[in-house]
Amino acid sequence: MNLDGWKRWLIVAGSNHASFTDVPVLSEAPGIPEPPGTTLSAQRSVQLTRTYVRAFFDLHLRGIPEPVLDGPSAANPEVSLHP
C-alpha cells in the first residue's frame, strides 16, 4: 500500500478496538464487563478520543499546531506513537 499522506498510528495501553466507540459507555449501564485485557475506563476512552480527534481537525482544518500529535504527552501517558 502506498499511503503516503499525513498519518499517526496511536497505541493506547489498556484499550481494544471497541474502546473508541460507544460500546464501553453503553455497556457500563447494564454492567456488561469489558473484554479481557481492557483496563481503560469508558470515561477515559471518551476523553482520549475527543482529545485526539479534535487535535487532528484543528491541525488539518484550522491550521492550528497540535503538539499532542507529535509524540508522548504527560497529560495522556497511556498514548504512544507507533514507530
Buried (B, 14 or more C-beta within 10 A) or exposed (E): EEEEEEEBEBEBEBBBEBBBEEBBEEBBEEEEEBEEEBEBBBEBBBBBBEBBEEBBEBBEEEEEEBEBBEEEBEEBEBBBEEE
